[in-house]
Amino acid sequence: MTLADLASEPFVLLDEGEQSLVLDAFAAHGLSPHVTSEVTDDYTIMAMVEEGLGVSMLYRRTVEGMRADIRVRPIVHAPSRDVVAAWRSWDTMPIATRRFIDYMSSHIVN
């Protein structure tokens, strides 16, 4: 599935505030989706898609394991977002937080 495929369908947009990863992805390919609804909740979007009210783009982790009656397809040139950890001082950080960061760092694939 491509962004052009999605742009031609009624689109249920996740309202991410001022900076939309989804809208930026469409714009980067010279496309504009036909937004019919703008919603702030992922589960509402899945329910709307399940009811046939449109298509959407959601984060993989959001839809993994969900039992909604929807089809999930990979998107060619799908947008992505980097997530980082930031802290002021490793030395004053609680030990549980340090262990969490160590664990996450050892499980991240670059």
Stockholm file with secondary structure:
# STOCKHOLM 1.0

chainA/1-110         MTLADLASEPFVLLDEGEQSLVLDAFAAHGLSPHVTSEVTDDYTIMAMVEEGLGVSMLYRRTVEGMRADIRVRPIVHAPSRDVVAAWRSWDTMPIATRRFIDYMSSHIVN
#=GR chainA/1-110 SS CCHHHHHTSEEEEECCSSSCHHHHHHHHTTCCCEEEEEESCHHHHHHHHHTTSCBCCCCHHHHTTCCCSCCCCCCTTCCCCCCCCCCSCTTTSCHHHHHHHHHHHHHCCC
#=GC SS_cons         CCHHHHHTSEEEEECCSSSCHHHHHHHHTTCCCEEEEEESCHHHHHHHHHTTSCBCCCCHHHHTTCCCSCCCCCCTTCCCCCCCCCCSCTTTSCHHHHHHHHHHHHHCCC
//
